[in-house]
Amino acid sequence: MNLENPIFLLALIPFVFLIFLRREGKYLGYSSTSHLEGTESAKTYVMRLPKVLCFIAVLFAILAFSRPQSSYHESEVSYQGREIILSIDTSFSMTGEAMEKIRDIAKEFIRKRSHDMIGITMYGTDAVIVVLPTWETELLEKSLDRIKPHQVGVRTAIGEGLFTSILALIERDMGQVFEINKLRKSMNRVEGLGKYALDFAKMVQGRGTMKNKVIILFTDGIYNVGINPTRPLRFIKRLGVKVHVVSVPASAETGVEHEEAAERTASLKKGVESTGGKLFEAEDYEEVKQFYSEIDKIEKEKIVMETVVKKKDLFFIPTTISICFLLGMIVVENIWLKIP
């Protein structure tokens, strides 16, 4: 049992204070007849009852105001499914047809996955979480419609998009047990993952919460600012999360020379494949179908959306007892004591 409003118990303090005052009070001395047998009648004891009954009634009334409750039932709202993050490139090169292509593929993907939780991130020069993983298809589609090119800058920070997608995946389960800046710094090292990132990955693996999670990157594959994508991909591999890329042809200039762009795309593909993922061409319908089937291969896990604890109010018990004692006081004071 627990109390919903325990602050009302402070009202007991004045009663304790009054009891001590009563004990310390001065009394007028008189000859005692306590040793005379039969001196105190039953009525003498009854005369003391009203104060006692009133005191007990007030005690139970205070307890009722404190609202005692019993936690008697706990249930989980859960589903078997996957957790998927759609990470969308909104840089300058995704203007026009490229963005429309991304929307079309993403919406079709969402509609086919009623039992999977899906979230959305977007990245340009910076990266943000648009929607944390949810089953609300309508919310996801409306969020896709609101995403516009250049919303978070005109450049392409694929590494930032990947890191933000990791945060979106682990927020619900582990949002209170890590520091974002420390994790980012430990992950973004030339020589490899730092101790903080390694320890965090080990802790996550120990919980076994990442088997059904996947990141899907929509991009032209050419980054030109921010974290090198290979660094968050190393961390993602440690976590046991797959990353797939849906490669969308750029609608505008990327700001990177052709040869260098090819190298960066190849580097991204290699990093993605190291996680167990693949790169699919959005222009090839057969590859898009293969992309859908690859997601179907990912193991489903129980996703606990929320834990519902049903509480039973018990305030009526002390309330009833308090009323009974008050009625008893009224009966004793106004009926019994007035009987000759």
Secondary structure, DSSP 8 states (H G I E B T S, - for coil): -EES-GGGGGGHHHHHHHHHHHHHS--------TTSTT-S-HHHHHHHHHHHHHHHHHHHHHHHHT-EEEEEEEEEEEEEE-EEEEEEE-SGGGTTHHHHHHHHHHHHHHHT-TTSEEEEEEESSSEEEEEEEES-HHHHHHHHHH--TTTT-SS--HHHHHHHHHHHHHHHHHTTS--HHHHHHHHS-TTS--HHHHHHHHHHHHHT--TTEEEEEEE-S---SSS-THHHHHHHHHHT-EEEEEE---SS--SS-HHHHHHHHHHHHHHHHHTT--EEETT-HHHHHHHHHHHHHS--EEEEEEEEEEEEE-THHHHHHHHHHHHHHHHHHHTGGG--
